[in-house]
Amino acid sequence: MRVAPERYELPYEDETHLDTNPALSRVWHRVGTQPTVPAAGTNRRLTVFGSVEALGRGRIEVLGVRQDSVGFARYLAALEERHHATGRQIILVLDNGSCHVSKVTRAALAEHAAWLEVIPLARYSPHLNPKEREWRILKRDHRGHLAGSLRAFVDTVAAGLAGLGGERCEVIDAVPQWWLDGHRKEPTGRRPGRPVGAKDARPRTPRGKNLPADT
């Protein structure tokens, strides 16, 4: 990096979660009354895969709803687009999160070995990742904010990510529509309730058959 900064980029990658319901830290209230905080209802969690470049030349932020190998693959796709746009070799710094060391992720990293090199961080060393400091700034500004809808919540987070600075910021909204519609999990399309004709692995005992005999 020091010898040829125009040839290489050094992004530090990490993930974080943001909840729709605000967190209460300090509040003024009358003595003898219980303070209350409005909430949007059932809490929903947003996951962000993001990175910051060592020289501040750009950042990539991918919004999703799960911290898994699929979400990290979306980040890698955005990183590849940046590589083609800049022509620089990328040295990616990662921690030992489960989505970074899975078989799917290792195979994806091996496919991009021509332009991508990975440096793993030591275990339990968040102080070595400057992206952790940016997460604290983002959560400080949003933990007390109550959005009117899930769509407004995502837009507010995206605006906060764009405001972190840098020469170039790419915010990718990969939040699925089923999450914005209020579902906790992706709908399967199956009708609610027990399917017609379903059978148990173990037959159920008819009611009244297991009662003690009359004495």
C-alpha positions as CSV (number, residue, x, y, z in Angstrom):
1,M,0.0,0.0,0.0
2,R,2.8,2.5,0.8
3,V,4.9,1.7,-2.2
4,A,2.1,1.5,-4.8
5,P,-1.2,3.1,-3.4
6,E,-2.6,3.4,-6.9
7,R,-2.3,-0.3,-7.4
8,Y,-4.0,-1.6,-4.3
9,E,-7.0,-1.0,-2.1
10,L,-7.2,-2.1,1.6
11,P,-10.9,-2.3,2.7
12,Y,-11.8,-3.4,6.3
13,E,-15.1,-5.3,6.2
14,D,-17.6,-6.0,9.0
15,E,-21.3,-6.5,9.7
16,T,-23.7,-4.9,12.1
17,H,-27.4,-5.0,13.1
18,L,-29.9,-2.2,13.6
19,D,-33.3,-2.7,15.2
20,T,-36.5,-0.8,14.3
21,N,-37.5,-0.2,17.9
22,P,-35.5,2.6,19.5
23,A,-33.3,2.1,22.6
24,L,-33.9,4.2,25.7
25,S,-30.7,5.7,27.2
26,R,-31.7,9.0,28.9
27,V,-35.0,10.7,29.2
28,W,-36.7,13.5,31.2
29,H,-39.8,12.6,33.1
30,R,-41.9,13.7,36.1
31,V,-41.1,12.2,39.5
32,G,-43.5,9.4,40.2
33,T,-44.5,8.6,36.6
34,Q,-43.2,5.8,34.5
35,P,-41.6,7.1,31.2
36,T,-42.8,5.4,28.0
37,V,-41.2,5.2,24.6
38,P,-43.3,4.7,21.4
39,A,-42.5,1.6,19.4
40,A,-43.3,0.4,15.9
41,G,-44.7,-2.9,17.2
42,T,-42.9,-6.1,16.7
43,N,-39.1,-5.4,16.4
44,R,-37.4,-6.0,13.1
45,R,-33.7,-6.3,12.5
46,L,-31.7,-4.9,9.6
47,T,-28.2,-6.3,8.7
48,V,-25.5,-4.2,7.0
49,F,-22.4,-5.6,5.3
50,G,-19.9,-2.7,5.0
51,S,-16.3,-1.8,4.5
52,V,-14.1,1.3,4.7
53,E,-10.9,1.7,2.7
54,A,-7.7,2.4,4.6
55,L,-7.0,5.6,2.7
56,G,-10.6,6.8,2.7
57,R,-11.0,6.3,-1.1
58,G,-14.4,4.6,-0.9
59,R,-16.8,2.4,1.0
60,I,-19.3,-0.3,0.2
61,E,-22.5,-0.8,2.2
62,V,-25.0,-3.6,1.5
63,L,-28.3,-3.6,3.4
64,G,-30.0,-7.0,4.0
65,V,-31.9,-8.9,6.6
66,R,-29.6,-11.8,7.4
67,Q,-25.9,-12.2,8.4
68,D,-25.1,-15.2,6.2
69,S,-23.1,-16.4,3.3
70,V,-25.7,-15.1,0.8
71,G,-25.4,-11.6,2.2
72,F,-21.6,-11.7,2.1
73,A,-21.8,-12.9,-1.5
74,R,-23.7,-9.7,-2.3
75,Y,-21.0,-7.7,-0.8
76,L,-18.3,-9.6,-2.8
77,A,-20.3,-8.9,-6.0
78,A,-20.2,-5.1,-5.2
79,L,-16.5,-5.4,-4.4
80,E,-15.9,-7.0,-7.7
81,E,-17.7,-4.2,-9.5
82,R,-15.4,-1.7,-7.7
83,H,-12.4,-3.7,-8.8
84,H,-13.4,-3.5,-12.4
85,A,-14.1,0.2,-12.1
86,T,-10.8,1.2,-10.5
87,G,-8.5,-1.6,-11.8
88,R,-6.9,-1.9,-8.4
89,Q,-6.0,-5.2,-6.6
90,I,-7.9,-5.5,-3.4
91,I,-6.6,-6.7,0.0
92,L,-9.7,-7.5,2.1
93,V,-9.4,-7.6,5.9
94,L,-12.0,-9.9,7.5
95,D,-12.7,-11.1,11.0
96,N,-13.6,-14.7,11.9
97,G,-17.3,-14.4,11.6
98,S,-19.3,-17.5,10.6
99,C,-20.3,-16.0,7.2
100,H,-16.6,-15.4,6.4
101,V,-15.3,-18.9,7.0
102,S,-18.2,-21.0,5.6
103,K,-17.6,-23.4,2.7
104,V,-19.6,-21.3,0.4
105,T,-17.7,-18.1,1.2
106,R,-14.3,-19.9,1.0
107,A,-15.2,-21.1,-2.5
108,A,-16.3,-17.6,-3.5
109,L,-13.1,-16.1,-2.3
110,A,-11.0,-18.7,-4.1
111,E,-12.8,-17.8,-7.4
112,H,-11.7,-14.2,-7.0
113,A,-8.1,-14.9,-6.0
114,A,-6.8,-13.3,-9.2
115,W,-7.6,-9.8,-7.9
116,L,-8.6,-10.4,-4.2
117,E,-6.3,-11.3,-1.3
118,V,-7.8,-11.9,2.2
119,I,-6.1,-11.0,5.5
120,P,-7.9,-12.5,8.5
121,L,-7.9,-10.6,11.8
122,A,-6.9,-12.2,15.1
123,R,-9.8,-13.5,17.2
124,Y,-11.5,-11.0,19.5
125,S,-9.8,-8.0,18.0
126,P,-12.4,-5.4,17.1
127,H,-10.0,-2.6,18.0
128,L,-8.0,-3.5,14.8
129,N,-11.0,-2.9,12.5
130,P,-11.7,0.8,11.9
131,K,-15.2,-0.2,10.6
132,E,-16.2,-0.8,14.2
133,R,-15.9,2.9,15.0
134,E,-18.1,3.8,12.1
135,W,-20.8,1.4,13.4
136,R,-20.8,3.2,16.7
137,I,-21.3,6.5,14.9
138,L,-24.2,5.0,12.9
139,K,-25.9,3.5,15.9
140,R,-25.5,6.6,18.0
141,D,-27.4,8.6,15.4
142,H,-30.2,6.0,14.9
143,R,-30.8,4.1,18.1
144,G,-33.2,6.8,19.4
145,H,-35.0,7.3,16.1
146,L,-38.5,5.8,15.5
147,A,-39.3,5.4,11.8
148,G,-42.9,5.6,10.6
149,S,-42.6,2.5,8.5
150,L,-40.1,-0.2,7.6
151,R,-39.4,1.5,4.2
152,A,-38.7,4.8,6.0
153,F,-36.4,2.9,8.4
154,V,-34.3,1.4,5.6
155,D,-34.1,4.8,3.8
156,T,-32.9,6.5,7.0
157,V,-30.2,3.9,7.6
158,A,-29.1,4.2,3.9
159,A,-28.9,8.0,4.4
160,G,-26.8,7.5,7.5
161,L,-24.4,5.2,5.7
162,A,-24.0,7.7,2.9
163,G,-23.2,10.4,5.5
164,L,-20.2,8.5,6.9
165,G,-17.9,10.2,4.3
166,G,-15.3,9.1,1.9
167,E,-14.5,9.9,-1.7
168,R,-16.9,7.3,-3.1
169,C,-19.8,5.6,-1.3
170,E,-21.9,2.8,-2.7
171,V,-25.0,2.0,-0.7
172,I,-26.8,-1.1,-2.1
173,D,-30.4,-1.7,-0.9
174,A,-30.9,-5.5,-1.0
175,V,-33.7,-5.6,1.5
176,P,-36.4,-8.0,0.2
177,Q,-40.0,-6.9,-0.3
178,W,-41.3,-9.6,2.1
179,W,-39.3,-8.0,5.0
180,L,-40.8,-4.5,4.1
181,D,-44.2,-6.1,4.1
182,G,-43.8,-7.0,7.8
183,H,-42.9,-10.7,7.6
184,R,-40.4,-12.1,10.0
185,K,-39.4,-14.9,7.5
186,E,-39.7,-15.3,3.8
187,P,-43.2,-16.6,3.0
188,T,-43.2,-20.1,1.6
189,G,-46.5,-19.7,-0.3
190,R,-48.2,-22.5,1.8
191,R,-51.5,-21.8,3.3
192,P,-51.5,-21.3,7.1
193,G,-52.4,-24.2,9.3
194,R,-51.8,-27.9,9.1
195,P,-51.7,-29.2,5.5
196,V,-54.6,-31.5,4.5
197,G,-53.6,-35.1,4.7
198,A,-50.5,-34.5,6.8
199,K,-49.5,-37.5,8.9
200,D,-47.4,-37.6,12.1
201,A,-44.2,-39.6,12.4
202,R,-45.7,-41.2,15.5
203,P,-49.5,-41.8,15.6
204,R,-51.3,-39.6,18.1
205,T,-53.0,-41.3,21.0
206,P,-56.8,-40.9,20.8
207,R,-58.3,-38.8,23.5
208,G,-59.5,-40.8,26.4
209,K,-57.4,-43.9,25.6
210,N,-54.6,-43.1,28.1
211,L,-56.8,-42.3,31.1
212,P,-56.5,-44.4,34.2
213,A,-59.1,-47.2,34.6
214,D,-62.1,-46.7,36.8
215,T,-61.8,-48.0,40.3
